[in-house]
């Protein structure tokens, strides 16, 4: 925990003693102020990820939860509750990237993009536009696809506020409306845009780099029709997005299923 906390600015942040949840609590407070997001809204993402994890035999947490359960969990860093935060997990993830086909399951990387607009929270020009859209647009330019045609999304979800901000900055929902879409079922397995169907970092678990890569593994399983009870109707075009630091480093990737 102390090592992770060193991601802060050595002069303006680290000496004040914040942990990673504290940084994200600050992000959440600002986003709530700007867009009317509530704690109950953020809780919707924790509930959604748990619903998906219940169908994955390898998920760390599989007991159902409600918005009330999230609200009743202990405060970690206001306004974030325990169930707004991903667990620290054991685990790993692996995948193969090959020029030539190595199986009957063919998924092609269409385009990738990165953006790094700031290093530390105190240096961020905006806490609403943190670089996710820049990375996604760069990936889109290389992939030559229309984001409106995305069938599946794998989005980094270290905290519920992470998911809310990224969904909206990536244009998957209007500002301030991602939680309503989650509540409506739009990001569920049977929804218009299935999201993190393995349960994400919030419920599947977060074991560091392997936790984030699990989004890629799940996306590949969905695109090749091997997700079992979690299988969505169509995952022919997928968007993956991850971030590092405190919303400071962003990478987007578009994937296409080949017949």
TORLOKE-776899 format. One record per residue (C-alpha): x negated, y negated, z negated; residue number from 1; residue in one letter. Coordinates in nm, 2 decimals. Each point is the difference from the previous one (the first is absolute). Layout:
N
+--------+--------+--------+-----+------+
:      u :      v :      w : seq : type :
+--------+--------+--------+-----+------+
:      X :      Y :      Z : NUM :    a :
...
+--------+--------+--------+-----+------+
//
This chain:
259
+--------+--------+--------+-----+------+
:      u :      v :      w : seq : type :
+--------+--------+--------+-----+------+
:   0.00 :   0.00 :   0.00 :   1 :    x :
:  -0.28 :  -0.24 :  -0.09 :   2 :    x :
:  -0.17 :   0.07 :   0.33 :   3 :    x :
:   0.31 :  -0.06 :   0.20 :   4 :    x :
:   0.05 :  -0.33 :  -0.18 :   5 :    x :
:  -0.33 :  -0.13 :   0.14 :   6 :    x :
:   0.18 :  -0.06 :   0.34 :   7 :    x :
:   0.08 :  -0.35 :  -0.14 :   8 :    x :
:  -0.20 :  -0.31 :   0.05 :   9 :    x :
:  -0.31 :   0.03 :  -0.23 :  10 :    x :
:   0.04 :  -0.36 :  -0.13 :  11 :    x :
:   0.37 :  -0.09 :   0.03 :  12 :    x :
:   0.18 :   0.33 :  -0.06 :  13 :    x :
:  -0.21 :   0.28 :  -0.16 :  14 :    x :
:  -0.10 :  -0.20 :  -0.32 :  15 :    x :
:   0.37 :  -0.05 :  -0.08 :  16 :    x :
:   0.04 :   0.38 :  -0.03 :  17 :    x :
:   0.27 :   0.09 :   0.25 :  18 :    x :
:   0.06 :   0.36 :   0.11 :  19 :    x :
:   0.12 :   0.11 :   0.34 :  20 :    x :
:   0.37 :   0.00 :  -0.12 :  21 :    x :
:  -0.05 :  -0.36 :  -0.13 :  22 :    x :
:  -0.11 :  -0.12 :   0.35 :  23 :    x :
:   0.31 :   0.16 :   0.15 :  24 :    x :
:   0.22 :  -0.14 :  -0.27 :  25 :    x :
:  -0.12 :  -0.34 :   0.11 :  26 :    x :
:   0.09 :   0.08 :   0.36 :  27 :    x :
:   0.34 :   0.13 :  -0.11 :  28 :    x :
:   0.08 :  -0.31 :  -0.20 :  29 :    x :
:  -0.08 :  -0.23 :   0.29 :  30 :    x :
:   0.19 :   0.21 :   0.25 :  31 :    x :
:   0.30 :   0.01 :  -0.23 :  32 :    x :
:  -0.02 :  -0.38 :  -0.03 :  33 :    x :
:  -0.03 :  -0.05 :   0.38 :  34 :    x :
:   0.26 :   0.25 :   0.13 :  35 :    x :
:   0.24 :   0.07 :  -0.28 :  36 :    x :
:  -0.12 :   0.35 :  -0.06 :  37 :    x :
:   0.10 :   0.15 :  -0.33 :  38 :    x :
:  -0.14 :   0.27 :  -0.22 :  39 :    x :
:   0.30 :   0.22 :   0.09 :  40 :    x :
:  -0.09 :  -0.06 :   0.37 :  41 :    x :
:  -0.35 :   0.13 :  -0.05 :  42 :    x :
:   0.14 :   0.30 :  -0.19 :  43 :    x :
:   0.18 :   0.11 :   0.31 :  44 :    x :
:  -0.33 :   0.09 :   0.16 :  45 :    x :
:  -0.10 :   0.22 :  -0.30 :  46 :    x :
:   0.33 :   0.18 :   0.03 :  47 :    x :
:  -0.03 :   0.05 :   0.37 :  48 :    x :
:  -0.36 :   0.14 :  -0.03 :  49 :    x :
:   0.12 :   0.24 :  -0.27 :  50 :    x :
:   0.29 :   0.12 :   0.21 :  51 :    x :
:  -0.25 :   0.09 :   0.27 :  52 :    x :
:  -0.25 :   0.16 :  -0.24 :  53 :    x :
:   0.28 :   0.23 :  -0.13 :  54 :    x :
:  -0.02 :   0.18 :   0.33 :  55 :    x :
:  -0.38 :   0.04 :   0.00 :  56 :    x :
:  -0.13 :   0.30 :  -0.20 :  57 :    x :
:  -0.34 :  -0.17 :  -0.04 :  58 :    x :
:   0.12 :  -0.33 :  -0.14 :  59 :    x :
:  -0.12 :  -0.09 :  -0.34 :  60 :    x :
:   0.34 :  -0.14 :  -0.12 :  61 :    x :
:   0.32 :   0.17 :   0.12 :  62 :    x :
:   0.26 :  -0.08 :  -0.27 :  63 :    x :
:   0.28 :  -0.23 :   0.13 :  64 :    x :
:   0.00 :  -0.36 :  -0.13 :  65 :    x :
:   0.24 :  -0.29 :   0.03 :  66 :    x :
:  -0.04 :  -0.38 :   0.00 :  67 :    x :
:   0.10 :   0.00 :  -0.37 :  68 :    x :
:  -0.28 :   0.25 :  -0.07 :  69 :    x :
:  -0.25 :  -0.23 :   0.17 :  70 :    x :
:   0.13 :  -0.30 :  -0.20 :  71 :    x :
:  -0.02 :   0.20 :  -0.32 :  72 :    x :
:  -0.36 :   0.11 :   0.05 :  73 :    x :
:  -0.25 :  -0.19 :  -0.20 :  74 :    x :
:  -0.15 :  -0.32 :   0.13 :  75 :    x :
:  -0.35 :   0.03 :   0.14 :  76 :    x :
:  -0.06 :  -0.35 :   0.13 :  77 :    x :
:   0.30 :  -0.23 :   0.03 :  78 :    x :
:   0.21 :   0.03 :   0.21 :  79 :    x :
:  -0.13 :   0.35 :   0.08 :  80 :    x :
:   0.13 :   0.30 :  -0.20 :  81 :    x :
:  -0.17 :   0.34 :  -0.03 :  82 :    x :
:   0.21 :   0.15 :   0.28 :  83 :    x :
:  -0.09 :  -0.30 :   0.23 :  84 :    x :
:  -0.36 :   0.13 :  -0.01 :  85 :    x :
:  -0.16 :   0.29 :   0.17 :  86 :    x :
:  -0.16 :   0.27 :  -0.22 :  87 :    x :
:  -0.37 :   0.08 :  -0.02 :  88 :    x :
:   0.00 :   0.35 :   0.16 :  89 :    x :
:  -0.22 :   0.30 :   0.08 :  90 :    x :
:   0.01 :   0.12 :   0.36 :  91 :    x :
:  -0.13 :  -0.05 :   0.35 :  92 :    x :
:   0.09 :  -0.02 :   0.36 :  93 :    x :
:  -0.16 :   0.13 :   0.33 :  94 :    x :
:   0.07 :  -0.03 :   0.37 :  95 :    x :
:  -0.18 :   0.06 :   0.33 :  96 :    x :
:  -0.06 :  -0.26 :   0.27 :  97 :    x :
:  -0.10 :   0.16 :   0.33 :  98 :    x :
:  -0.05 :  -0.11 :   0.36 :  99 :    x :
:   0.13 :   0.33 :   0.12 : 100 :    x :
:   0.31 :   0.18 :  -0.13 : 101 :    x :
:  -0.06 :   0.24 :  -0.28 : 102 :    x :
:   0.35 :   0.12 :  -0.04 : 103 :    x :
:   0.35 :  -0.01 :   0.15 : 104 :    x :
:   0.07 :  -0.32 :  -0.20 : 105 :    x :
:  -0.10 :  -0.31 :   0.20 : 106 :    x :
:   0.00 :  -0.34 :  -0.16 : 107 :    x :
:  -0.20 :  -0.29 :   0.17 : 108 :    x :
:  -0.13 :  -0.31 :  -0.16 : 109 :    x :
:   0.13 :  -0.29 :   0.21 : 110 :    x :
:  -0.17 :  -0.30 :  -0.17 : 111 :    x :
:  -0.14 :  -0.13 :  -0.32 : 112 :    x :
:  -0.05 :  -0.34 :  -0.15 : 113 :    x :
:  -0.16 :  -0.16 :  -0.31 : 114 :    x :
:   0.02 :  -0.33 :  -0.18 : 115 :    x :
:  -0.18 :  -0.14 :  -0.30 : 116 :    x :
:   0.12 :  -0.35 :  -0.08 : 117 :    x :
:  -0.12 :  -0.02 :  -0.36 : 118 :    x :
:  -0.21 :   0.19 :  -0.25 : 119 :    x :
:   0.15 :  -0.11 :  -0.33 : 120 :    x :
:   0.35 :  -0.10 :  -0.11 : 121 :    x :
:  -0.11 :  -0.35 :  -0.10 : 122 :    x :
:  -0.13 :  -0.05 :   0.36 : 123 :    x :
:   0.31 :   0.11 :   0.18 : 124 :    x :
:   0.15 :  -0.27 :   0.22 : 125 :    x :
:   0.34 :   0.16 :  -0.04 : 126 :    x :
:   0.15 :   0.29 :  -0.21 : 127 :    x :
:   0.26 :   0.05 :   0.27 : 128 :    x :
:  -0.22 :   0.03 :   0.30 : 129 :    x :
:  -0.30 :   0.20 :  -0.13 : 130 :    x :
:  -0.12 :   0.15 :   0.33 : 131 :    x :
:   0.24 :   0.29 :   0.06 : 132 :    x :
:   0.17 :  -0.16 :   0.29 : 133 :    x :
:  -0.33 :  -0.10 :   0.16 : 134 :    x :
:  -0.13 :   0.36 :  -0.02 : 135 :    x :
:   0.33 :   0.14 :   0.14 : 136 :    x :
:   0.00 :  -0.25 :   0.29 : 137 :    x :
:  -0.35 :   0.09 :   0.09 : 138 :    x :
:   0.09 :   0.37 :  -0.01 : 139 :    x :
:   0.31 :  -0.07 :   0.21 : 140 :    x :
:  -0.20 :  -0.18 :   0.26 : 141 :    x :
:  -0.23 :   0.30 :   0.04 : 142 :    x :
:   0.28 :   0.25 :   0.00 : 143 :    x :
:   0.23 :  -0.19 :   0.23 : 144 :    x :
:   0.32 :   0.09 :  -0.19 : 145 :    x :
:   0.30 :  -0.19 :  -0.13 : 146 :    x :
:   0.02 :   0.03 :  -0.38 : 147 :    x :
:   0.38 :   0.01 :   0.03 : 148 :    x :
:  -0.04 :   0.35 :   0.15 : 149 :    x :
:  -0.18 :   0.14 :  -0.31 : 150 :    x :
:   0.17 :   0.32 :  -0.12 : 151 :    x :
:  -0.20 :   0.07 :  -0.32 : 152 :    x :
:  -0.22 :  -0.21 :  -0.24 : 153 :    x :
:  -0.27 :   0.09 :  -0.25 : 154 :    x :
:  -0.06 :  -0.31 :  -0.21 : 155 :    x :
:  -0.24 :  -0.03 :  -0.30 : 156 :    x :
:   0.19 :  -0.02 :  -0.32 : 157 :    x :
:  -0.23 :  -0.04 :  -0.30 : 158 :    x :
:   0.27 :  -0.20 :  -0.17 : 159 :    x :
:   0.36 :  -0.07 :   0.08 : 160 :    x :
:  -0.09 :  -0.36 :   0.08 : 161 :    x :
:  -0.26 :   0.12 :   0.24 : 162 :    x :
:   0.26 :   0.19 :   0.20 : 163 :    x :
:   0.24 :  -0.30 :  -0.01 : 164 :    x :
:  -0.26 :  -0.25 :   0.13 : 165 :    x :
:  -0.14 :   0.23 :   0.27 : 166 :    x :
:   0.34 :   0.11 :   0.14 : 167 :    x :
:   0.10 :  -0.36 :   0.04 : 168 :    x :
:  -0.33 :  -0.14 :   0.13 : 169 :    x :
:  -0.02 :   0.28 :   0.26 : 170 :    x :
:   0.35 :  -0.10 :   0.12 : 171 :    x :
:   0.18 :   0.32 :  -0.10 : 172 :    x :
:   0.24 :  -0.21 :  -0.20 : 173 :    x :
:   0.07 :  -0.38 :  -0.03 : 174 :    x :
:  -0.16 :  -0.18 :  -0.29 : 175 :    x :
:   0.18 :   0.08 :  -0.32 : 176 :    x :
:   0.21 :   0.28 :   0.16 : 177 :    x :
:  -0.22 :   0.31 :  -0.02 : 178 :    x :
:   0.16 :   0.11 :  -0.33 : 179 :    x :
:   0.35 :  -0.03 :   0.13 : 180 :    x :
:  -0.10 :   0.21 :   0.30 : 181 :    x :
:  -0.15 :   0.26 :  -0.24 : 182 :    x :
:   0.32 :  -0.01 :  -0.21 : 183 :    x :
:   0.20 :   0.06 :   0.32 : 184 :    x :
:  -0.19 :   0.31 :   0.09 : 185 :    x :
:  -0.18 :  -0.15 :   0.31 : 186 :    x :
:  -0.34 :   0.13 :  -0.11 : 187 :    x :
:   0.12 :   0.34 :  -0.11 : 188 :    x :
:  -0.06 :   0.33 :   0.17 : 189 :    x :
:   0.32 :  -0.03 :   0.19 : 190 :    x :
:  -0.02 :  -0.38 :   0.04 : 191 :    x :
:  -0.08 :  -0.23 :   0.29 : 192 :    x :
:  -0.37 :  -0.02 :  -0.09 : 193 :    x :
:  -0.12 :   0.29 :  -0.22 : 194 :    x :
:  -0.28 :  -0.12 :  -0.23 : 195 :    x :
:  -0.26 :   0.20 :  -0.21 : 196 :    x :
:   0.20 :   0.32 :   0.01 : 197 :    x :
:  -0.25 :   0.18 :  -0.23 : 198 :    x :
:   0.08 :  -0.24 :  -0.28 : 199 :    x :
:  -0.29 :  -0.24 :   0.05 : 200 :    x :
:  -0.26 :  -0.10 :  -0.25 : 201 :    x :
:   0.28 :  -0.09 :  -0.25 : 202 :    x :
:   0.13 :   0.36 :  -0.04 : 203 :    x :
:  -0.21 :   0.24 :   0.22 : 204 :    x :
:  -0.31 :  -0.14 :  -0.18 : 205 :    x :
:  -0.31 :  -0.22 :   0.05 : 206 :    x :
:  -0.34 :   0.17 :  -0.02 : 207 :    x :
:  -0.19 :  -0.28 :   0.15 : 208 :    x :
:  -0.09 :   0.02 :   0.37 : 209 :    x :
:   0.17 :   0.34 :   0.02 : 210 :    x :
:   0.32 :  -0.16 :  -0.13 : 211 :    x :
:   0.01 :  -0.25 :   0.28 : 212 :    x :
:  -0.10 :   0.26 :   0.26 : 213 :    x :
:   0.30 :   0.21 :  -0.11 : 214 :    x :
:   0.22 :  -0.26 :   0.19 : 215 :    x :
:  -0.19 :   0.10 :   0.32 : 216 :    x :
:   0.04 :   0.37 :  -0.07 : 217 :    x :
:   0.37 :  -0.03 :  -0.06 : 218 :    x :
:   0.04 :  -0.21 :   0.32 : 219 :    x :
:  -0.17 :   0.27 :   0.20 : 220 :    x :
:   0.22 :   0.27 :  -0.16 : 221 :    x :
:   0.31 :  -0.20 :   0.09 : 222 :    x :
:  -0.12 :  -0.07 :   0.36 : 223 :    x :
:  -0.06 :   0.37 :   0.06 : 224 :    x :
:   0.32 :   0.12 :  -0.16 : 225 :    x :
:  -0.17 :   0.18 :  -0.30 : 226 :    x :
:   0.14 :  -0.20 :  -0.29 : 227 :    x :
:   0.25 :   0.26 :  -0.11 : 228 :    x :
:   0.29 :  -0.13 :  -0.21 : 229 :    x :
:  -0.13 :  -0.35 :   0.05 : 230 :    x :
:   0.00 :   0.01 :   0.38 : 231 :    x :
:   0.15 :  -0.31 :   0.16 : 232 :    x :
:   0.20 :   0.00 :   0.33 : 233 :    x :
:  -0.27 :  -0.17 :   0.21 : 234 :    x :
:  -0.35 :  -0.10 :  -0.09 : 235 :    x :
:  -0.13 :  -0.04 :   0.36 : 236 :    x :
:  -0.15 :  -0.35 :  -0.07 : 237 :    x :
:  -0.14 :  -0.08 :  -0.34 : 238 :    x :
:  -0.16 :  -0.30 :  -0.17 : 239 :    x :
:  -0.25 :   0.05 :  -0.28 : 240 :    x :
:  -0.12 :  -0.29 :  -0.22 : 241 :    x :
:  -0.24 :   0.00 :  -0.29 : 242 :    x :
:  -0.16 :  -0.27 :  -0.21 : 243 :    x :
:  -0.30 :  -0.03 :  -0.23 : 244 :    x :
:  -0.11 :  -0.23 :  -0.28 : 245 :    x :
:   0.29 :  -0.20 :  -0.12 : 246 :    x :
:   0.19 :  -0.04 :   0.33 : 247 :    x :
:  -0.32 :  -0.12 :   0.15 : 248 :    x :
:  -0.11 :   0.25 :   0.26 : 249 :    x :
:   0.26 :   0.13 :   0.26 : 250 :    x :
:   0.00 :   0.28 :   0.26 : 251 :    x :
:   0.28 :   0.09 :   0.23 : 252 :    x :
:   0.02 :   0.30 :   0.24 : 253 :    x :
:   0.26 :   0.11 :   0.26 : 254 :    x :
:   0.03 :   0.37 :   0.07 : 255 :    x :
:   0.19 :   0.17 :   0.29 : 256 :    x :
:   0.12 :   0.36 :   0.02 : 257 :    x :
:  -0.09 :   0.17 :   0.33 : 258 :    x :
:   0.21 :   0.27 :   0.15 : 259 :    x :
+--------+--------+--------+-----+------+
//
